[in-house]
Amino acid sequence: MSAHASGLELSKLPTRDELIASLGRQILLPPPPPPKDFDALNADARELEFYRLPPKPPPGAGRTAEALWAKLLSKPLEVLPMIYPGSAPDFRVNRGRLGAGYPGRHETSFNWSGACIAATEGAQFTQVWGAWQVPKAMAPSAAPGDYRCSTWIGIDGHRRFDISLPQIGTTQKIVVAADGSVGPPSAEAWVQWWFRGDRDTGPWILRNFPVRPEDRVRCVLTVLSQDHVRFFIKNEMQGGKSLSVDLLAPTIPNPYPIGFPIEFPARGRTAEWVTERPTVLHATDLYRLPDYGVTKFEDCFALAGTGGIGFQPQYLENARLIKMIEIRDNPHRTAPLSKTDKLDQQTVQTSFVG
């Protein structure tokens, strides 16, 4: 039994060891991956569920949902085994720190750049899709430092009262040493179910999922229930290497006398496609943003419903566009770091400004 957390800040957060133990309890280890000759497109629902693959959209979800599902599970496809435990990260990805709002559908954030849509009244997002070319991080200056950006899709986390954010994506990194030498750009894939107030657990690094800068990845996040989300990522540039991860909603202990844990479920109120400036683990500092060039989120699509996988398709028609900013001194001013442009109803682009 667990209690659902409200929008109130928790008065007592768990220790780091408790958080790490909780992360381990979140992951549902899958069965062995399907054989290489497995035909996912013609598999029945029971076979897809056994191998924890994304379920086929229901009749009525529309041609876009069917086409994206077929594209994701078409050959070449090689589902890799889930390695447990994953690598320990030194960064975390979290909700947007809001800057200022603007009239219409534009807003600013200190760590997000991208697009967000809200579920239609009375519905909840149950599935979010997206594809992008993994950015190649470049050092924007000769200043020594660790430069990072994350690229992801997710559900919830955008509004101040959101307490939870399941998300999947990639992180790009480049390091400038003290002597001015620049290391090679790198990338890694991850999943995370962020919850409000957590500063001590980062994303779950998918260490056996191969990903390099300029690879093309395709992702889907499926809310099977408010406390159970299935994440799937495919690298279209490396023989269709793919990985499926099921996570349960994070929970933390509740102080005596209540006793039972607090749960942070997925509410499905918003869906996002975001380039983020990640946060240093165990701190509130943001990493320096690399010059990531341009990231184009394609096949931006979501399904909403009132139970199970939804029937209501939603695109970017009414998306809010988020510009990343920072406060600078000498002179004191607000400066843009990353801008966002909607190219069409299924494509949004973020661009480094610096």
C-alpha positions in Angstrom: 0.0 0.0 0.0 1.3 3.5 -0.8 0.0 7.1 -0.6 0.1 9.3 -3.6 2.2 12.5 -3.0 0.4 15.8 -3.2 1.8 19.0 -4.7 3.2 19.9 -1.2 6.9 19.8 -0.7 7.9 16.9 1.5 9.1 17.8 4.9 11.5 14.9 5.1 13.4 13.3 2.2 15.1 9.9 2.4 18.8 9.4 2.7 20.9 8.8 -0.4 21.2 5.0 0.5 17.4 4.8 0.7 17.0 6.5 -2.7 19.5 4.1 -4.3 17.7 1.1 -2.8 14.4 2.6 -4.0 15.8 2.9 -7.6 16.7 -0.8 -7.6 13.1 -1.6 -6.6 11.8 0.4 -9.4 13.3 -1.7 -12.2 11.4 -4.7 -13.4 13.9 -7.1 -14.9 12.6 -8.4 -18.2 12.8 -12.0 -19.6 15.6 -12.9 -22.0 15.3 -10.8 -25.2 13.4 -12.2 -28.2 15.3 -14.3 -30.7 16.8 -12.5 -33.6 14.3 -13.9 -36.0 11.4 -12.7 -33.9 8.8 -10.9 -36.0 7.5 -8.2 -33.7 5.2 -6.7 -36.3 3.1 -9.9 -36.5 3.4 -11.0 -32.8 0.3 -11.1 -30.7 -0.3 -9.0 -27.6 0.8 -11.8 -25.3 4.2 -12.2 -27.0 4.8 -8.5 -27.0 4.0 -8.3 -23.3 6.2 -11.3 -22.5 9.2 -9.6 -24.1 8.2 -6.2 -22.7 8.0 -4.6 -26.1 5.8 -1.5 -26.8 2.2 -2.7 -27.2 0.5 -2.2 -30.5 -1.7 0.9 -30.6 -5.4 -0.1 -30.3 -7.8 0.3 -33.2 -8.9 3.9 -33.4 -5.6 5.3 -32.4 -5.0 6.4 -36.0 -2.6 5.8 -38.8 0.2 7.9 -37.3 0.3 5.7 -34.2 0.3 2.5 -36.3 3.0 3.9 -38.6 5.3 4.9 -35.7 4.9 1.6 -34.0 5.7 -0.3 -37.2 8.7 1.9 -37.8 10.0 1.3 -34.3 9.7 -2.5 -34.4 10.5 -3.1 -38.0 13.8 -4.9 -38.9 16.6 -4.4 -38.4 15.8 -4.9 -34.8 17.9 -6.5 -32.1 16.6 -6.2 -28.5 19.5 -6.2 -26.1 19.4 -7.8 -22.6 18.9 -5.4 -19.7 22.0 -5.2 -17.6 21.4 -4.7 -13.9 22.6 -2.6 -12.1 23.2 0.2 -14.5 26.1 2.7 -14.3 26.0 5.3 -11.6 25.6 8.7 -13.1 27.1 12.0 -11.9 24.3 14.2 -13.2 20.5 14.4 -12.9 17.7 15.5 -15.2 14.7 17.2 -13.7 11.8 19.5 -14.2 12.2 22.8 -15.9 13.2 25.7 -13.7 10.9 28.4 -15.0 12.1 31.7 -16.0 9.5 34.2 -17.2 6.2 33.6 -19.0 5.2 35.5 -22.1 1.7 36.0 -23.6 0.7 33.3 -26.0 2.6 30.0 -26.2 6.1 31.0 -25.4 8.0 30.8 -22.1 11.6 30.7 -20.7 13.4 28.3 -18.5 16.9 28.1 -17.0 17.4 24.5 -18.0 14.8 23.5 -20.6 14.5 24.3 -24.3 11.9 22.5 -26.4 8.1 21.9 -26.7 5.4 20.9 -24.3 1.7 20.0 -24.9 -1.1 19.6 -22.5 -3.6 16.7 -22.6 -7.1 17.6 -23.7 -9.6 18.1 -20.9 -10.4 15.0 -19.0 -7.7 12.9 -20.7 -4.3 11.7 -19.7 -1.2 11.1 -21.9 -0.5 7.4 -22.1 2.1 7.3 -24.8 4.8 9.8 -26.2 6.9 9.3 -29.3 10.0 11.1 -30.6 13.1 10.6 -32.8 16.3 12.7 -33.1 19.9 12.6 -34.2 22.2 12.5 -31.2 23.9 15.9 -31.0 27.7 16.1 -31.3 28.7 18.3 -28.4 31.3 21.0 -29.1 33.1 23.3 -26.6 31.6 26.8 -27.0 34.7 28.4 -25.5 38.2 27.6 -24.4 37.2 27.9 -20.7 38.0 24.6 -18.9 34.9 22.7 -17.8 32.5 19.8 -18.2 29.9 20.7 -20.8 26.7 18.6 -21.1 23.2 18.6 -22.6 20.5 16.0 -22.4 17.9 15.3 -25.1 14.7 13.5 -24.1 11.0 12.9 -24.3 8.8 12.7 -21.1 5.5 12.9 -19.4 4.6 15.5 -16.7 7.2 17.6 -14.9 6.4 20.8 -16.7 4.0 22.5 -14.3 4.9 23.6 -10.8 2.4 21.2 -9.2 3.8 18.2 -11.1 5.6 15.9 -8.7 6.8 13.2 -11.1 8.5 13.0 -14.6 9.2 9.6 -16.4 11.6 10.3 -19.2 14.0 8.6 -21.7 16.8 10.1 -23.7 20.5 10.7 -24.4 23.1 12.9 -22.8 26.0 14.5 -24.7 29.3 15.6 -23.2 32.6 17.2 -23.9 35.3 18.2 -21.5 37.9 21.0 -21.7 40.9 20.3 -19.5 42.8 22.9 -17.5 45.6 23.0 -20.1 43.0 23.8 -22.8 43.0 20.4 -24.4 39.6 19.2 -25.5 38.4 15.6 -25.1 36.3 13.7 -27.7 32.6 14.2 -27.7 30.6 11.3 -26.2 27.0 10.2 -25.6 25.0 7.8 -23.5 21.4 6.7 -23.2 19.4 6.7 -20.0 15.9 6.4 -18.4 14.7 8.2 -15.3 11.6 8.6 -13.2 12.3 11.9 -11.5 10.3 13.1 -8.5 10.1 16.4 -6.7 12.7 17.0 -4.1 15.1 14.3 -5.2 18.7 15.6 -5.5 20.6 12.4 -4.9 19.6 9.9 -7.7 20.4 10.5 -11.3 19.1 8.7 -14.4 19.6 5.0 -14.9 22.4 4.8 -17.5 21.7 2.1 -20.2 25.4 1.0 -20.3 25.0 -1.8 -22.9 23.0 0.3 -25.3 25.4 1.6 -28.0 25.1 5.2 -28.9 27.4 7.7 -30.4 27.2 11.4 -31.5 25.3 11.7 -34.7 23.5 8.3 -34.4 19.7 8.5 -34.9 17.6 7.2 -32.0 13.8 6.6 -31.8 12.0 6.4 -28.5 8.6 5.7 -27.0 7.3 6.0 -23.5 4.2 4.0 -22.6 2.2 4.5 -19.4 0.8 1.1 -18.7 -0.7 2.4 -15.4 0.0 5.4 -13.3 2.7 3.5 -11.4 4.2 1.5 -14.3 5.9 2.9 -17.4 7.6 1.1 -20.2 10.5 2.8 -22.0 11.9 1.7 -25.4 14.8 3.1 -27.4 16.1 2.0 -30.7 19.4 3.1 -32.5 18.6 3.2 -36.2 22.2 3.6 -37.1 23.6 0.5 -35.4 21.7 -2.4 -36.7 18.5 -1.6 -34.9 20.0 -2.2 -31.4 17.2 -1.6 -28.9 16.5 -1.8 -25.2 13.2 -2.0 -23.3 13.0 -0.9 -19.6 10.0 -1.1 -17.3 10.0 1.2 -14.2 7.6 1.3 -11.3 6.8 4.7 -9.8 9.4 5.9 -7.3 8.4 5.6 -3.6 10.0 7.0 -0.5 9.5 6.1 3.2 6.9 8.1 5.1 7.8 9.1 8.6 6.1 7.5 11.6 3.2 7.3 12.4 1.9 7.1 8.9 4.2 4.3 8.0 3.3 3.3 4.4 5.5 4.9 1.6 4.7 7.9 -0.6 4.3 7.2 -4.3 5.0 9.5 -7.2 2.7 8.4 -10.1 2.5 9.5 -13.7 -0.5 11.8 -14.1 -0.2 12.2 -17.8 -1.0 15.9 -17.8 1.7 17.1 -20.2 4.1 15.6 -22.8 7.5 17.1 -23.6 10.4 17.0 -26.2 13.3 18.8 -24.5 17.0 19.7 -24.8 18.1 20.2 -21.2 21.0 21.6 -19.3 21.4 18.9 -16.7 22.0 19.4 -13.0 25.1 18.3 -11.1 24.2 15.4 -8.8 23.8 16.2 -5.1 23.8 19.9 -5.9 21.7 22.6 -7.6 24.4 23.8 -10.0 23.8 23.3 -13.8 26.5 22.0 -16.1 27.8 24.3 -18.7 25.8 24.0 -22.0 27.9 22.7 -24.9 27.4 23.9 -28.4 25.1 21.2 -29.6 24.3 22.8 -32.9 20.7 22.0 -33.8 18.5 19.1 -32.6 15.4 18.3 -34.6 12.8 16.3 -32.7 10.8 14.4 -35.4 7.7 12.2 -35.2 6.5 14.2 -32.1 3.3 12.5 -31.3 1.3 11.5 -28.2 -1.8 9.5 -27.4 -4.2 10.5 -24.6 -7.0 8.5 -23.0 -8.8 7.7 -19.8 -7.4 4.2 -19.2 -5.0 1.9 -21.0 -3.3 3.2 -24.2 -5.2 6.2 -25.3 -7.2 6.7 -28.5 -6.9 10.5 -28.8 -3.9 11.5 -31.0 -2.2 14.8 -30.2 0.4 16.7 -32.2 2.2 20.0 -31.7 -0.7 22.3 -32.8 -1.0 24.0 -29.4 2.5 23.4 -28.1 4.2 25.8 -25.7 7.7 26.6 -26.9 10.4 27.0 -24.3 13.6 29.1 -24.7 16.5 28.4 -22.4 18.1 31.5 -20.7 20.6 32.4 -18.1 21.3 35.5 -16.0 24.6 37.2 -16.7 26.5 40.0 -15.0 28.7 42.9 -16.2 26.3 44.1 -17.3 23.4 42.3 -15.5 21.1 40.9 -18.2 19.1 37.9 -19.3 20.8 36.0 -22.2 19.4 33.3 -24.4 21.2 29.9 -24.5 19.0 27.8 -26.7 15.9 28.7 -28.8 13.0 26.6 -30.0 11.2 26.6 -33.3 8.2 24.6 -34.4 8.7 23.4 -38.0 5.5 21.6 -38.5 2.8 19.7 -36.5 5.3 16.8 -35.8 8.7 18.5 -35.8 10.2 20.9 -33.3 13.8 22.2 -33.4 16.1 23.5 -30.6 19.2 25.5 -31.6 22.2 26.5 -29.5 22.5 30.2 -29.1 25.1 30.5 -26.4 
